[in-house]
Amino acid sequence: MIKTALIGLGRIGWNFHLPQIRAHEGFSLCAVVDTDAARRQEAFELCGAIGYDDYREMLRREQPDLVVIASPTTFHEEQAVASLRAGADV
């Protein structure tokens, strides 16, 4: 199983990336990251993924194999570099 984390539960993250991760065998959604606590809770109830409001904390605690980034574009570079440095594919 590929231990997967999703950063960003907005329109694209919630409507495209989350269902795609869940639909493919071999991917295990371990964590989601979003600033909206209600959306994090909704993701937990839907698929059991642990919710974080800080992607750095998620990287330290979960150590995912893969990070899917669906946050606003201005955050992509910072989050991608941090994820790669933490040993995850992006």
WOBEL-V816366 format. One record per run of one state. SS is the DSSP state (A for helix, B for strand, O for the rest). FROM is the first residue (numbers start at 1). TO is the last residue. If there is no record, write none. Layout:
BEGIN
SS & FROM & TO
SS & FROM & TO
END
This chain:
BEGIN
O & 1 & 1
B & 2 & 7
O & 8 & 10
A & 11 & 23
O & 24 & 26
B & 27 & 33
O & 34 & 36
A & 37 & 47
O & 48 & 49
B & 50 & 52
O & 53 & 54
A & 55 & 62
O & 63 & 65
B & 66 & 69
O & 70 & 72
A & 73 & 85
O & 86 & 88
B & 89 & 89
O & 90 & 90
END
